[in-house]
Amino acid sequence: MANIFDVKGSAVVKLAAERLKEKIKKPQYMEYVKSGANKERDPHDPDFWYVRSASILRQVYMNGPIGVERLRTRYGSRKEHTVHRRHMVKAGGSIIRDSMQALEKVGMVKNTKSGRVITPQGKSFLDKIAKEVEGTA
């Protein structure tokens, strides 16, 4: 039996993003915002919200309890400066926070004092996807 740790993460996130389209609603502001201060433009992928939400769900499963600040560091990257050397910049927190709140409304993530943790419903959702990914591989 496959679990989330045994299969390729990108395949799980891709399939989970397709399934999350039916469950969570994309905020209207997502068409106009960048994903962080380190980016120059907004994401080109129209499904960026669902892919990021699926990736966040996987991160909560693997590293929970986890908070917005640790995920900001996880999704951050280098910022290109004209004169200075490159520096690490955290990702924007509102996209991560809104994604976690949407996953909470669906019942896949639960907020605790030490951070957000995955619920049994979210765990079974990702385990089913991992089993399906392993079956196709």
Buried (B, 14 or more C-beta within 10 A) or exposed (E): EBEBEEBEBEBBBBBBBBBBBEBBEBBEEBEEBBBBEBBEEEBEEEBBBBBBBBBBBBBBBEEBBBBBEBBBEBBBBEBEEEEEEEEEBBBBBEBBBBBBEBBBEBEBBBEEEEBBBBBEEBBEBBBBBBBBBBEEE
